[in-house]
Structure formats: C-alpha cells, structure tokens
Amino acid sequence: MLFNSLNFAFFFPVVVAGFFLLTQRWRVHWLLVASCVFYMAFIPAYILILLVTILIDYFAGMYLERVQEKHKKLLLWVSIISTCTVLFIFKYFGFFTGSFVGVAGLFGWHLPQPAISIILPIGLSFHTFQSLSYVIEVYRGRQKAERNFVIYATYVMFFPQLVAGPIERPQNLLHQFQERHNFDYEGITNGLKRMAWGFFKKLVVADRLALYVNDVYSAPRGYNGLQLTVATVFFAYQIYCDFSGYSDIAIGAAQVMGFRLMENFKTPYYSLSVSEFWRRWHISLSTWFKDYLYVPIGGNRVSKSRHIINLLITFTVSGLWHGANWTYVIWGALNGVYLIVGFLTKGWRDRMFGAIGIGEDTLVRRAIMLSTTFLLTCIAWIVFRARNMSDAVYVFTHLATGWNFQSVATTQFLLRQFPAAIGGLLVLEIGQRLSSTLPISFMMSRMPLPARWALYAGFVMTVLMLGVYKQMQFIYFQF
C-alpha cells in the first residue's frame, strides 16, 4: 500500500483508532494484522516470503541463547545464509547468472541464459536487514531473544517502516511493542505534522521534479548538456525528497501511535565532505553497514592499504544492496573512491587552503567544500539514475555540450511545472534552515492559535493544489 494513495488515507485512521481503542494485550496483534494487510496490498502471496524470513530468524534468535558457545557462530552463519538466500533468489539470481553468461561469452563460451522472471518483493532488502540485525545483536549478547512470536513478527513487519525503512535495531524498536502507549494529543499532532512535511516532499517536490527527470533519463540522447545538467540536479533533489519524505511519513505515522523510529536523514546536501554526506544520508543503512560489515572486517583499525580495501568493499556491497544492476555497483564503488581520495588528500588540501589564505572555518572555504561535495554527489547520481552504463557515460560526456532549452518536453516543463517545482524547493530549503536551529513544531507552538491554524490550512492547501497525484511509487520501494 502506497502512503500517497487513497487506500492509505482510509487505512491509517482505522488502524490508529483501533490501536487506541483496544486494550494493551491486543494492540500488538492489531498492529501485526494491520501490517499484513498493508503489505498484502502489493502482492498478497509475497507475505509468505516475509514469513519465511521471520521464522528463520525468530528460531535462530532463541537457539542462539541456548546452544553452547562453540556452536553459536555456526548457528549465526546458518541463519545469515538462510535469510540471504531468500534475498539472493528474488533479487540477485538473474543479475549474477546474466553477468556470468556475459563473461563466459567473452571467452567464446555461449551458455544459455536461465529464463526465470521473478517480481522482486517490495522492500525485501529492508526487512531482510532488519531481521539480520536482530540475529547478530542476539549473537553478540546485546539483545535478548524475543520469545513472543507476535511481538517479533511485528518488529519485522511494522507497517510504517516495513518497505523502505528506517532499518531499525532491536534495541530501539523491539521493546516498544511491550510498552504501553497512551493517547497523547501533542505526540499525535507532532506526528501528523511530520507526515504532512513528508507528503509535501513527496507530492509537491519529488513527484513534480520526476516529470522532467523521467523524460530526460528515459532517452538522454535526445537532450543537450544544459537539459542533462538540470535533470541531474533535479534528480538529486527528487531522490532526497522522495526517500526522506517516506522516512518523515514513516516516523510521523509511528509517532502518532507513540512509537519512536530513528532519524534517517539530516539535511545531507549541507555536507562539507562526502564522508559527512554519508553520516547524514540514509543513516539507518549507513550505520548498518558500518556496524555489521565495515567494523567486522577491520574498519580503520588496520593498515592504510587494508583500510582502503575495507572502504571499497563496504561501499561496493552497499551499491549492490541498492539493486541488481552494474550501475548501482559502480555507484557504490565510486562513493568508496570519493572517501578514499578524501582522506588521502586531506593534508594536501589543508596546506593548499592555508597557502592561499583561506582559513578552516571561513565562509569561502565552507562554500567551496559544500559545492564540491554536491557536485561529486550529483556525478555519482548520474550512474545511479541511468538505466545502464551506456546511458551514464553518455550523460557524463555530454554535460558540457549544447547549453539551450530547445526541446518540446523542456519547454512544456518550464511553462507548466517549473514554477511549482522551484517554489517547492524554496519552501523545502526554508523549512530545513529553520529546523536547523529549533524544531518547526516547537516554533509553531509559540505562534498565536489563529496564525497557527492559518499556517496549517495554507500548508494543506499547498499540498492539495501543487501535489502530483499519479500515485508514483517511492523510489526505494524497488530496493
């Protein structure tokens, strides 16, 4: 079920009403049923795949507390491999077999391509990683195994963050299903405000920018350098508003019922380095890879050469997590290269800025660093958004050619969509700048009641009038 659908507009109030009307004993059961309904709105049969993952890691968690120490690691790997096998079959089987057939063809071995077509279950990578984090934390002794199957299943399937995160850790979310959540007017209104901000990002900004981005990137050879550049910058904001908008809706929806989900974005385009960008972008996934892959293989506590390899491995695997396509793998590896070059050249850059008299905390240096980080991020987004590497290479090599807007699609977008898109981006930036000092909800609570409700009404009308209502799927649903 899409957040930006009429079905959800009816579904969510019913779920919230049922949650607060039921006694504490039955609330988690209600949430589990609601989460099943939410997920089955996509492809009903695929809930069985989710059930397999839940059963594997539920029993693995209990047995990890019972078996002898010498058998724990074996049981952990059995659980990880079993869970990842489900992910591999549905997401990566065609990619790896196709790549193998392609490589074999280079050596003159003409192998048949397995004719298997499987629709990827929505959000499979997200709930797989959330399930894996539970097993790993139980193995490390940081989390007690959950013996109540309904509570554990709800932890994996909790509908606000089921299909696109945030990817929660058991220490943060699992215990909340055992706690009592009272009806809290302030919490409910703050949650609804957070949801409204997410809908604004998705409907007014992301989906409107997508109208132009999709046209350009579906056939990039029909556009010149200026159009490709504009589409790339627009995509940077589209994917940010699409994904962070989903996270805002998920966090807000959970908050309405009294649950706390982790923050997933912290204004990433204000970053002064690529490493800072990854501390602000998709935080739940970045920290997941840091804790469960980067640190276990050595992190930065090793030699410089091994540290470089660890960074490259982590970001390449992160790229593969995003999709079964070489564009995602190269996008991940490219971000790894950015970080490697960044820490290798830090001393040289500091000396260079010092030689020309630009201090560390000066506005000029911060502007240069912010612009450079955004430029590098946009270059990487080209690879991420392109349908294949051929398109990515074409876009990158033609950014500086033909800077004019002589295109029917571009002219139509400029006349019909551009004012609303730019207006949405301005509101986005103003909102982010204001919230960097104090929460917007706190600032609004200080306003006189008539002014506050006028602001609410104006914001809702803006979303209703300027939003794009084509029920566009959230970008990260495909991952």
N, C-alpha and C positions, 0 to 999 in steps of 0.2 A: 504494500500500500504506500503510495507516494504521500509525503507530507503536503505537497501542493496539489491535492486532489479533493474533490467534493466528498469522497468517501471518508477521508480523514477528518474533515470538518464535522461529520456526524459521529465518527468513531471515537474521537478523543474526548468530547464532553461526556459520552456514555461511560467510557472507561473511568474517567475521573469521578463521576457521580457514584458509580458502583463501588469504587475503591473506598471512598469516604463513608458510604452507607453501610458497608459490610463490617463485621466485627474483625478484630485483629487476626483471628485464627484463619479466616478465609481470604484475606486480602492477597496473599502471595499466590494462592490458587487462581484468584481472579486475574492477576497480572499475567500468570502463565497462559491462561486461556486467551486473554486479550492479545498476548504476544504471538500465540499460534495463529489466531485469526489475522493479525497484521501481516505475518509472514506468508500465510497461505493465500493472501490476496494476489500474490505474484504468480507462482506456480505451485498449487497445493501439494503435489506429490513430493516436492523437494524438501518438505519438512521432515521426511524420512531420513534424508541425508544428514540433516541437522541433529536428528535423534541419534543416529549412529555416533557422531562426534561426541554428543553429550554422554552417551552410555560408556564409551571408551574411557573418557577422562574422569567420569564420576567414579567408576570402579577402580581405575588406576590410582586416584587420589586416596581412596580408602585402603587399598592394599599397600601403598607406599608407607603408611603408618604402621602396618602390621609386619611386613617382611623384615628379615634380618638386614643389617647394614650392607653386607656384601652383595645382596641381591637387589638393592634399591636402584642402582644405576642401570642394571639390565631392564628392570621394570619400567624405569623412566624412558629409556630408549624404545622399548616396545610400544609404549603409549604415544611417544612423539612420532615414531614411524607410522603407526596405525592411523593417527589423525592426519598426518601429512600425506599419506597415501590417498585418502579421500580427496584432499585438495589437489594432488597431482593428477588424478584420473580426470577430474572435471575441469581443471583449469590448464594443465600443462601437458597432458598426453599428446594432443595434436601438435603443440609447439615443438616439443622435443623430437617426436617422430618425424615431423616435417623438416626440422633442421638436420636430423641425421640423414634423411633421404637426400637433402640438398648437398650435404658434404660428400656423401657417397657418390653422387653424380659427378662431382669434381674429379674423382679418381676413376671415372668410367664405369662405376657400379650402378646400374639402373635398377633401383629397388622400387617395388610398388608402394604407393602411399596408402596407409590404412584408412579406409573410408568410414570413419567414425565421426558423427556430428552430434555433439552434446552441448546443450544450452547451459551456460555457467550459472549455477545457483546464485541468487542475489546475495551480496555481502559475504560470500563464503570465506574469503581471506580474513575478514574482520572477526567473525565469531570463531574461526579456527584459532587465530592468535590469542583471543581472549581465553579460550579453553586451554590452550597450551600454557599460558602464563599461570593459570591455576595449578596445573600439574607440577610445573617447575617450582613454584613457590612452596607447594606441599613437600616436594623433594628436598628443598633447601631448609625446611623446618621453619619457614617464616609464616606459614598459613596452616591452620588445622584443617584436615579433610572435612568436607561438608557431608554429613550422613543423611540429611533430609534431601531426597531426590528432587522434590518440588522446588525447594529453595535453590539448589544448584542449577536446575534446568532454567529457572527464571533468571539467574545470574547470567547465563549464556544467552538467553533469548529476550532479555528485557527490551521491549519494542522501541523505546526512543532511540537507543544506540545500536540496535541489532544489525542493521545492514550497512552502516557507514561510520560507526564509532561515535564517540571516542572509544578506543580499545581500553577497557578498564582492567585494573588489577584487582584480585580478590580481596586484598586488604582494604581497599577503598569502598567497594560496592557490596560484596557478599554479605557482610554483617548488617547492611542497611535493610535487607529483606526480613530480618528478625526484629528490627526495631519498630516501635510504634510511631506513626506519623499522624499527628493531629492536624485538623483543619486549621490552616494558618493563612489569614487573609493577606498579610504582607508577602508571605512566600508565594502565594498563588498569583498575586498581581505582578510581582517581580518576574516570576516565571513566564507569565503571559507577555510581559514587555520584552523579555529576551526572545521569545518565539516570534513576536512581531518584528523585531530587528532582523532575525534570521529570514523571515519571509520577505522583508524588504530587500535584503542582499540577494536572495534567490530570484524573486519575481521581477523586481524593478531593475536591478543591475545585471546579474549574471545572465538571465534568460534574454534580456534585451541585447546585451553585447553578443550573445551567442548567435543572434540572427545574422550578424555580419561575419563573425569568426567562422561559422559553419560554411557559409558561402565561399569564403576565400580558401579555407583549408581543404574543402572538398575538391577543389580544382585550382590549385595555386598557380599553375602555368598560364592561367588566364588573367593574372593580375600583375601589376608592376611593383617596384620597390616600395613606394610610399604606402600602397594598399596592403602589401605584405607586412610592413612595419607596424601599421596601425592595427591590423588584425592580430599580430603577435602581442602587442601591448594590451589590446583589449582582452586577449585570451588570458594574460597574466591576471587581470582583474576578474575575468569571468570565473576562472577555476578557483581563485581565492574566495570570491563571494558565494560561489556555488557550494564549495566544501565547508567553509567557515559558517555559511548560512545554515547548512544542515546541522553542524555542531551546535549552533545557537538554538535552533529549534529543538534538538535532542536534549540539550542541557536545560532549556526552559521547560519543556514538557515534563522532564523528570522532576524539576524543582516545584512544579505545580502540585505534585503528589508528595513532596517532601524529600525527594532523593537528590543527592549531590553527585554530579558527574564532574570529571576533571576538565579543566580548560584545555582546548585543543589548538587554539591559535592566539597569538599575542602580537598583533599588527606586524606580520613578518616583513612587509615591504618598507618598514622603517629600520631595517637591519643595516649595520655598517660593515658587515662581512658575511661571507657565505656560511661560516660556522655559526654565526649569530642567527642567520636566517633559519637554519635547521634546529635551533633551540626555540624558535618561535612558530615554525610551520609544522602542522600535524604532529603535535608534541607527543601524543599518546603512541604513535608509531615510532617516532624517532627515539624516544626513551625505551620502547620495547626492544628495538634493535640494539641499542646501547647496552641494556642490561642482560639480554639473552643471547647476543651474538658477539658484539664488539668487545665487551669486557671479558667474556669467557675465552676468546681466542688470544687474549693478551692486551687488548686496548692500546694505551700509550705507555704501559709499564715495561716496554721491551726496547730493543734497539731501534734506531731511526728507520732502518730499512724494513724491519718487521712491522713497525708502526704504519708505514706507508702501505704495506700489503694488507694490514688489518682494515685500514680505512677503505681501501679499494674493494675488498671483499664485502664489507658491510654495505657500502652504497650500491654495489652491483647487485647484491641479493635484494636490497630494498627496491631497486628498479624492477627486478624480476617479480617481486611481490605485487607490483602495480599492474602487471599484465603480461600475458604470454605473447610478447612481441619484441623483436630486437630493438625497436625504438625505445621501449621502457628500460631495457637492459643498458643500452648506451646512455640514456638519460641519467640513470643511476650512477654509472661509471664516471660520467662527465662531472657530476657533482662531487664524486670522490676525488677526482683530479683537481677540481677547484680547491677543495680543502687541503690537499697535499701541497699544491703550489702556494696556497695561502700561508701555511705555517713554515714552509721552506724559505719563503721570501720576506717574512715579517721583519727580520733585522735589516735587510736591504731597504725595504720601504720606509722604515723608521728613519734610517740615515738619509735617504733621499729627501723626505719631507723636512727633516732638520736642516739639510744643506740649503734648501730654498726658503727657509724661514717660516715654514708652516707648522705651528705647534700642534701637539696631540689633541687638544680639546678645542681647537679653533673651529669656527663655523665653516671656513673654507675646506678644511680637511674633512670634516664630517660630511659636507655636501659631496665632496669627491668620492668618499668611501660609500655613501648611500647610493649615489648614481652608478658607481661601478658595480656594486652588488646587484642592483636592479637590472643593469644591462646584462650581466653574466647569467642572472636568473632567467631573463627573457630568452637569451640564446638557448639555454637548456630547455625552456618551454617549447621552443620550435621542434626539437626532437620528440618531446613528449606528445605534442598535439598532432604531428604529422601522421598520416596514415601508414607511411613506410619510410625507409631511409632515403629512397629516391626523392620523395617529396621534400623531406627535411633538407637534403643537400640543395635542392632547387631553391627553396625559400631562403636559405642562408646565403647562397651565392648570388641572389638577385635582390637583396635588400637595398642595394645602392643604385639600382637601375630604374630609370623612368619614374621621377617623382611628380606624378599628377594624378588627379582623381577621374580620369576619363574612363568611366565604367558605369554601365546602367545600374548594376547592383549597388555600387558605391554611391551613386547619385541618389538612388531611392532611399538608401540607408541614411544619408546625410539629411535628406528632406524630412523623412518620417520618423526615424529612430534616434538620430544623433543627439538632438536637444534633450530628450528624456534620459538617454544614456549618460550624457555629461552631467546633467542635473543630479542623477542618481549617484554618480561618482563623487560629486561635490558634497552631497549630504553624507555619504559614507565617510569621506575624509574629515568633515567637520565633527561627526559623531565620534570617530576614533580619536581625534585630537582632544575633544572634551573629556572622553572617558579615560584618557591617559593620566589625568590629574585626580578626578573623582568619578565614581560610578554614576552613569547618567541617571539611574533610578533614584540615587540619593539627591542629585541636583534637582530632579523634577519634584521630589517630595518636599522641597523647600519652596516651591512655587505656590502662589495662591490657587485655591481649588478651581475657580473658573478658568484661569490661564492653563492649568494642568490639563483639564478635560478638553479645552480647546486644542491644545497640542496633541492630545491623544486622537481626537477626531480628525484633525488635519493630517496626522500621520497615516491613519487608517484609510482616509480618502486618497492619499497619495499612492498607497499600495494598490488600492482598488482601481484607480484610474490609470496608473502608469505601469502596472504589472503586466507581464506577458502570461496569458493563461492558456498555454498549449500543453500543460502537464508534462513539461520536459523532465526527463529523468535526471536525477542528480548524477554528476559525472562519476563520482566514486562508487556508485552502485555497481559498476562493471568490474570492480576490483574485489 
